[in-house]
Amino acid sequence: MNEALNFRAMQDQIVLAALPHVPFEGWSRRALIEASKDAGFDPDAAQRAFPAGPVAAVEHLALLADQRLLDEAAAQDLSALKVSERIAWLVRRRLEGWSGHREAIRRAVSLFGLPGHGAAALRTTWHTVDAIWQAAGDKSTDFSYYSRRLTLAAVYSATTLCWLEDESEGFAETWLFLGRRLREVGQIPKIRANATRRIKALPNPLYLLAKKKAGRARRF
């Protein structure tokens, strides 16, 4: 167990030390080697820590960011907030915590966008939105477990892209964008419920057809 923890700690230190190098080197082997030396390891530690290369390092960084968010959320009392407010707070903190390394995050998004990296991008996004819903107190186990995460994945991905390009003070434009997206999502259940009520209020065509046939039968 200690060996596994030590290995994970080495991975954590290397990806964090890589952040200042990525704007110049990209998420590359060279950036990871330099990060290994900066973190006090030998250059070969980068290969040992991430044998699958830079994509694995970016995946690890995302997992580290998710865990930091969970830890931060656990230290807060979010129970007084509405669910949508909890989600907004969590998405905002997930991004704000890395605002000093936006270029490295931008490079990570670009790396995930390359051919062959789609599976890694999906895994990291799913893990992030799952962590956010967990921190928000979601206990669902039915179909809504998946629908909530798929919906949030779309909101989170769009908000991340907005945040990466946002030059407004305090990323104000991003948080306004996030608020609009969450309000739109919040309308979906209401729209669905209203549509269901309207449909139920309509005459049942099968019932009308049966009634019509019964009337014909009585005329013979």
Sequence and secondary structure as in RCSB ss.txt:
>XXXX:A:sequence
MNEALNFRAMQDQIVLAALPHVPFEGWSRRALIEASKDAGFDPDAAQRAFPAGPVAAVEHLALLADQRLLDEAAA
QDLSALKVSERIAWLVRRRLEGWSGHREAIRRAVSLFGLPGHGAAALRTTWHTVDAIWQAAGDKSTDFSYYSRRL
TLAAVYSATTLCWLEDESEGFAETWLFLGRRLREVGQIPKIRANATRRIKALPNPLYLLAKKKAGRARRF
>XXXX:A:secstr
 HHHHHHHHHHHHHHHHHTTTHHHH SSHHHHHHHHHHTTS TTHHHHH TT HHHHHHHHHHHHHHHHHHHHHT
S  TTS HHHHHHHHHHHHHHTTGGGHHHHHHHHHHHTSTT HHHHHHHHHHHHHHHHHHTT    SHHHHHHHH
HHHHHHHHHHHHHHH  SGGGHHHHHHHHHHHHHHHHHHHHHHHHHHHHHHS  HHHHHHHHHHHHHHH 
